[in-house]
Amino acid sequence: MKSSFKDKAVLVFPGKESKGLDQFQTCDSTEGFVETKFPFTKIVFIDSTWNQCHKICQDERIQSLPQIMIHSRQTLFWRYQSGKPKEYLSTIEAIYYLCVDFQRYVVNRTYEGQFDNLLFFFKFMYEKIHQLYSK
């Protein structure tokens, strides 16, 4: 029997039902090792403004997905979301930090910069914007 989309996909979103990636680790105290069970093959992000994402979350396909969240970090985005906390990340920041957390909690390896290139254009635009406003 072929599995459905929702059985293998997870939404990255800081909702009430969200689990941290560290919750997919189990520790065997008798053997002294950590086993990771990550049951998803697809990871879904909502790419929109924070005001739009609440409308998108009303879609039944999105509502049916289990949710995971990344550890809280402050955004470096140059265009802050009006009235939103600095922990509301841009999409590329969320993707980057999910990769970093995934490496740490699911793959069980130290992060050594493997995903830093994801932020190349983000950093380029960040510097460009700051140069424009510093003149």
Accessible surface in RSA format (square Angstrom, percent):
REM  Atomic radii and reference values for relative SASA: ProtOr
REM  Chains: A
REM  Algorithm: Lee & Richards
REM  Probe-radius: 1.40
REM  Slices: 20
REM RES _ NUM      All-atoms   Total-Side   Main-Chain    Non-polar    All polar
REM                ABS   REL    ABS   REL    ABS   REL    ABS   REL    ABS   REL
RES MET A   1   243.53 126.1 153.69 101.7  89.84 213.9 131.99 112.2 111.55 147.8
RES LYS A   2   193.46  94.4 164.11 100.7  29.34  69.9 115.47 103.9  77.98  83.1
RES SER A   3    57.61  48.7  34.05  45.4  23.56  54.3  26.27  55.9  31.34  43.9
RES SER A   4    54.33  45.9  42.39  56.6  11.94  27.5  50.52 107.6   3.80   5.3
RES PHE A   5   108.70  54.4  96.45  59.7  12.25  31.9 101.18  61.3   7.53  21.5
RES LYS A   6   109.44  53.4 102.93  63.2   6.51  15.5  51.15  46.0  58.29  62.1
RES ASP A   7    83.34  58.4  62.12  61.8  21.23  50.2  20.44  48.1  62.90  62.7
RES LYS A   8    75.25  36.7  75.25  46.2   0.00   0.0  26.85  24.2  48.40  51.6
RES ALA A   9     0.00   0.0   0.00   0.0   0.00   0.0   0.00   0.0   0.00   0.0
RES VAL A  10     0.00   0.0   0.00   0.0   0.00   0.0   0.00   0.0   0.00   0.0
RES LEU A  11     0.13   0.1   0.13   0.1   0.00   0.0   0.13   0.1   0.00   0.0
RES VAL A  12    15.67  10.3   7.69   7.0   7.99  19.2   7.69   6.7   7.99  21.7
RES PHE A  13    27.54  13.8  26.30  16.3   1.24   3.2  27.54  16.7   0.00   0.0
RES PRO A  14    78.88  57.5  55.99  51.0  22.89  83.2  56.36  46.5  22.52 140.0
RES GLY A  15    22.09  27.2   0.00   N/A  22.09  27.2  12.99  35.7   9.10  20.4
RES LYS A  16   210.26 102.6 166.45 102.1  43.81 104.3 119.76 107.8  90.50  96.4
RES GLU A  17   145.91  83.8 129.10  97.7  16.82  40.0  58.19 112.6  87.72  71.6
RES SER A  18    15.76  13.3   0.00   0.0  15.76  36.3   0.00   0.0  15.76  22.1
RES LYS A  19   108.20  52.8 108.05  66.3   0.14   0.3  53.98  48.6  54.22  57.8
RES GLY A  20    12.51  15.4   0.00   N/A  12.51  15.4  10.21  28.0   2.30   5.2
RES LEU A  21     3.66   2.0   1.57   1.1   2.09   5.2   1.57   1.1   2.09   5.6
RES ASP A  22    58.69  41.1  49.20  49.0   9.49  22.4   9.95  23.4  48.74  48.6
RES GLN A  23   114.27  63.9  83.28  60.9  30.99  73.8  33.29  70.9  80.98  61.4
RES PHE A  24    24.23  12.1  19.18  11.9   5.05  13.1  23.56  14.3   0.67   1.9
RES GLN A  25    53.90  30.1  36.42  26.6  17.48  41.6   6.31  13.4  47.58  36.1
RES THR A  26    70.29  50.0  64.77  65.7   5.52  13.2  65.90  88.5   4.39   6.6
RES CYS A  27    98.51  74.5  65.99  73.6  32.52  76.4  32.26  81.7  66.25  71.4
RES ASP A  28    48.70  34.1  41.67  41.5   7.03  16.6  18.40  43.3  30.30  30.2
RES SER A  29   107.27  90.6  75.94 101.3  31.33  72.2  52.28 111.3  54.99  77.0
RES THR A  30   127.17  90.4  87.78  89.0  39.39  93.9  84.62 113.7  42.55  64.3
RES GLU A  31   124.17  71.3  91.99  69.6  32.19  76.6  16.37  31.7 107.80  88.0
RES GLY A  32    66.42  81.9   0.00   N/A  66.42  81.9  32.13  88.2  34.29  76.8
RES PHE A  33    94.25  47.2  88.72  55.0   5.53  14.4  94.25  57.1   0.00   0.0
RES VAL A  34    71.34  46.9  51.90  47.0  19.43  46.8  51.90  45.1  19.43  52.7
RES GLU A  35    76.47  43.9  72.69  55.0   3.77   9.0  21.39  41.4  55.08  45.0
RES THR A  36    34.65  24.6   8.14   8.2  26.51  63.2   8.14  10.9  26.51  40.1
RES LYS A  37   123.42  60.2 116.29  71.4   7.13  17.0  69.19  62.3  54.23  57.8
RES PHE A  38    40.27  20.1  12.33   7.6  27.94  72.7  12.51   7.6  27.76  79.4
RES PRO A  39    75.79  55.2  55.58  50.7  20.21  73.4  70.09  57.9   5.70  35.4
RES PHE A  40    31.36  15.7  18.28  11.3  13.08  34.0  18.31  11.1  13.05  37.3
RES THR A  41   100.69  71.6  63.71  64.6  36.98  88.1  69.41  93.2  31.28  47.3
RES LYS A  42    97.32  47.5  91.87  56.4   5.45  13.0  66.97  60.3  30.35  32.3
RES ILE A  43    63.07  35.9  35.16  26.2  27.91  67.3  35.16  25.3  27.91  75.7
RES VAL A  44    31.45  20.7  28.87  26.1   2.58   6.2  31.45  27.3   0.00   0.0
RES PHE A  45    51.33  25.7  29.10  18.0  22.22  57.8  29.17  17.7  22.16  63.4
RES ILE A  46    29.38  16.7   8.07   6.0  21.30  51.3  11.67   8.4  17.71  48.1
RES ASP A  47   118.16  82.8  88.63  88.2  29.53  69.8  24.61  57.9  93.55  93.3
RES SER A  48    37.96  32.1   4.71   6.3  33.25  76.6  18.17  38.7  19.79  27.7
RES THR A  49    53.43  38.0  50.49  51.2   2.94   7.0  49.97  67.1   3.46   5.2
RES TRP A  50    41.11  16.5  40.20  19.5   0.91   2.1  37.29  19.9   3.82   6.2
RES ASN A  51   100.20  69.1  82.88  80.1  17.32  41.7  28.38  68.3  71.82  69.4
RES GLN A  52    99.65  55.7  94.99  69.4   4.66  11.1  33.36  71.0  66.29  50.3
RES CYS A  53     5.84   4.4   5.84   6.5   0.00   0.0   5.67  14.4   0.17   0.2
RES HIS A  54    91.71  50.1  90.29  62.8   1.42   3.6  66.56  68.6  25.15  29.3
RES LYS A  55   161.97  79.0 152.33  93.5   9.64  23.0 100.18  90.2  61.79  65.8
RES ILE A  56    65.68  37.4  59.50  44.3   6.18  14.9  65.68  47.3   0.00   0.0
RES CYS A  57    21.19  16.0  19.64  21.9   1.56   3.7  18.60  47.1   2.60   2.8
RES GLN A  58   117.65  65.8 102.24  74.7  15.41  36.7  32.66  69.5  84.99  64.5
RES ASP A  59    47.05  33.0  35.48  35.3  11.57  27.4  21.91  51.6  25.14  25.1
RES GLU A  60   139.24  79.9 132.05  99.9   7.19  17.1  45.53  88.1  93.71  76.5
RES ARG A  61   168.25  70.6 162.95  83.1   5.29  12.6  70.86  96.8  97.39  59.0
RES ILE A  62    28.29  16.1  28.29  21.1   0.00   0.0  28.29  20.4   0.00   0.0
RES GLN A  63   111.05  62.1  81.98  59.9  29.07  69.2  29.56  62.9  81.49  61.8
RES SER A  64    54.96  46.4  26.86  35.9  28.09  64.7  33.40  71.1  21.55  30.2
RES LEU A  65     8.06   4.5   1.38   1.0   6.67  16.8   1.66   1.2   6.40  17.2
RES PRO A  66    56.80  41.4  44.13  40.2  12.67  46.1  56.47  46.6   0.33   2.1
RES GLN A  67    39.38  22.0  33.01  24.1   6.37  15.2   2.41   5.1  36.97  28.0
RES ILE A  68     1.26   0.7   1.26   0.9   0.00   0.0   1.26   0.9   0.00   0.0
RES MET A  69    79.56  41.2  76.55  50.7   3.01   7.2  61.51  52.3  18.04  23.9
RES ILE A  70    27.11  15.4  15.34  11.4  11.77  28.4  16.73  12.0  10.38  28.2
RES HIS A  71    78.51  42.9  72.76  50.6   5.75  14.7  52.78  54.4  25.74  29.9
RES SER A  72    93.18  78.7  56.88  75.9  36.30  83.6  53.19 113.3  39.99  56.0
RES ARG A  73    59.13  24.8  49.78  25.4   9.35  22.3  27.69  37.8  31.43  19.1
RES GLN A  74   109.21  61.1  97.30  71.1  11.91  28.4  27.30  58.1  81.91  62.1
RES THR A  75    10.46   7.4   4.35   4.4   6.11  14.6   4.34   5.8   6.12   9.2
RES LEU A  76   104.56  58.2 101.61  72.7   2.95   7.4 103.53  72.7   1.03   2.8
RES PHE A  77    28.36  14.2  27.94  17.3   0.42   1.1  27.94  16.9   0.42   1.2
RES TRP A  78    65.47  26.3  38.23  18.5  27.24  64.0  33.43  17.8  32.04  52.0
RES ARG A  79   146.58  61.5 142.25  72.5   4.33  10.3  65.01  88.8  81.57  49.4
RES TYR A  80   121.19  56.6  99.87  56.8  21.32  55.5  69.92  52.5  51.26  63.2
RES GLN A  81    41.85  23.4  32.03  23.4   9.83  23.4   9.63  20.5  32.22  24.4
RES SER A  82   105.19  88.9  80.29 107.1  24.91  57.4  51.92 110.6  53.27  74.6
RES GLY A  83    85.44 105.4   0.00   N/A  85.44 105.4  44.74 122.8  40.70  91.1
RES LYS A  84    62.08  30.3  42.82  26.3  19.26  45.9   6.94   6.3  55.14  58.7
RES PRO A  85    68.68  50.1  52.49  47.8  16.19  58.9  64.46  53.2   4.22  26.2
RES LYS A  86   101.59  49.6  97.06  59.6   4.53  10.8  61.81  55.6  39.78  42.4
RES GLU A  87    75.57  43.4  62.66  47.4  12.91  30.7  25.83  50.0  49.73  40.6
RES TYR A  88    64.65  30.2  58.90  33.5   5.75  14.9  19.62  14.7  45.03  55.5
RES LEU A  89    20.02  11.1  10.29   7.4   9.73  24.5  10.71   7.5   9.31  25.0
RES SER A  90    19.26  16.3   7.88  10.5  11.38  26.2  18.36  39.1   0.90   1.3
RES THR A  91    35.45  25.2  25.59  25.9   9.86  23.5  22.98  30.9  12.47  18.8
RES ILE A  92    54.48  31.0  51.56  38.4   2.92   7.0  52.15  37.6   2.33   6.3
RES GLU A  93     4.27   2.5   4.21   3.2   0.06   0.2   2.98   5.8   1.29   1.1
RES ALA A  94    16.57  15.2  16.57  25.6   0.00   0.0  16.57  23.3   0.00   0.0
RES ILE A  95    52.32  29.8  52.32  39.0   0.00   0.0  52.32  37.7   0.00   0.0
RES TYR A  96    24.10  11.3  24.10  13.7   0.00   0.0   4.71   3.5  19.39  23.9
RES TYR A  97    40.59  18.9  40.59  23.1   0.00   0.0  13.49  10.1  27.10  33.4
RES LEU A  98     7.65   4.3   7.65   5.5   0.00   0.0   7.65   5.4   0.00   0.0
RES CYS A  99    30.77  23.3  27.40  30.6   3.37   7.9   3.13   7.9  27.65  29.8
RES VAL A 100    21.27  14.0  21.27  19.3   0.00   0.0  21.27  18.5   0.00   0.0
RES ASP A 101     3.13   2.2   3.07   3.1   0.06   0.1   0.56   1.3   2.57   2.6
RES PHE A 102    55.54  27.8  55.54  34.4   0.00   0.0  55.54  33.7   0.00   0.0
RES GLN A 103    19.74  11.0  18.38  13.4   1.36   3.2   1.36   2.9  18.38  13.9
RES ARG A 104   143.02  60.1 136.95  69.8   6.07  14.5  33.37  45.6 109.65  66.5
RES TYR A 105    26.90  12.6  26.90  15.3   0.00   0.0  18.05  13.6   8.85  10.9
RES VAL A 106    18.19  12.0  11.21  10.2   6.97  16.8  11.21   9.7   6.97  18.9
RES VAL A 107    58.41  38.4  38.59  34.9  19.82  47.7  44.65  38.8  13.76  37.3
RES ASN A 108    68.31  47.1  39.08  37.8  29.23  70.4  27.53  66.3  40.78  39.4
RES ARG A 109   156.13  65.6 148.18  75.5   7.96  18.9  42.13  57.6 114.00  69.1
RES THR A 110   105.44  75.0  89.86  91.1  15.57  37.1  59.52  79.9  45.92  69.4
RES TYR A 111    53.65  25.0  33.18  18.9  20.48  53.3  33.18  24.9  20.48  25.2
RES GLU A 112   141.18  81.1 104.79  79.3  36.39  86.6  40.58  78.5 100.60  82.1
RES GLY A 113    28.36  35.0   0.00   N/A  28.36  35.0  12.81  35.1  15.56  34.8
RES GLN A 114    93.80  52.5  57.70  42.2  36.10  85.9  54.00 114.9  39.80  30.2
RES PHE A 115    56.72  28.4  55.56  34.4   1.16   3.0  56.72  34.4   0.00   0.0
RES ASP A 116    71.94  50.4  64.35  64.1   7.59  17.9  28.52  67.1  43.42  43.3
RES ASN A 117   131.72  90.8 119.31 115.3  12.41  29.9  29.80  71.7 101.92  98.5
RES LEU A 118    73.72  41.1  57.81  41.4  15.91  40.0  62.02  43.6  11.71  31.5
RES LEU A 119    37.90  21.1  37.19  26.6   0.71   1.8  37.80  26.5   0.10   0.3
RES PHE A 120   123.42  61.7 116.41  72.1   7.01  18.2 122.20  74.1   1.22   3.5
RES PHE A 121   150.26  75.2 149.42  92.5   0.85   2.2 149.78  90.8   0.48   1.4
RES PHE A 122    20.41  10.2  12.85   8.0   7.56  19.7  17.54  10.6   2.87   8.2
RES LYS A 123   120.76  58.9 120.01  73.6   0.75   1.8  91.68  82.5  29.08  31.0
RES PHE A 124   104.13  52.1  99.45  61.6   4.68  12.2 102.75  62.3   1.38   3.9
RES MET A 125    77.32  40.0  77.32  51.2   0.00   0.0  61.41  52.2  15.91  21.1
RES TYR A 126    73.57  34.3  73.57  41.9   0.00   0.0  40.64  30.5  32.93  40.6
RES GLU A 127    74.05  42.5  71.12  53.8   2.93   7.0  28.20  54.5  45.85  37.4
RES LYS A 128    95.96  46.8  94.43  57.9   1.53   3.7  42.80  38.5  53.17  56.6
RES ILE A 129    35.51  20.2  35.51  26.5   0.00   0.0  35.51  25.6   0.00   0.0
RES HIS A 130    89.11  48.7  85.21  59.2   3.91  10.0  59.49  61.3  29.63  34.5
RES GLN A 131   105.70  59.1 102.77  75.1   2.93   7.0  33.64  71.6  72.05  54.6
RES LEU A 132   108.36  60.3  92.02  65.8  16.34  41.1  92.15  64.7  16.21  43.6
RES TYR A 133   180.32  84.2 151.81  86.4  28.51  74.2 107.01  80.4  73.31  90.4
RES SER A 134    94.67  80.0  53.70  71.7  40.96  94.4  48.34 102.9  46.33  64.9
RES LYS A 135   199.19  97.2 132.81  81.5  66.39 158.1 115.16 103.7  84.03  89.5
END  Absolute sums over single chains surface
CHAIN  1 A     9801.2       7926.9       1874.3       5461.7       4339.5
END  Absolute sums over all chains
TOTAL          9801.2       7926.9       1874.3       5461.7       4339.5
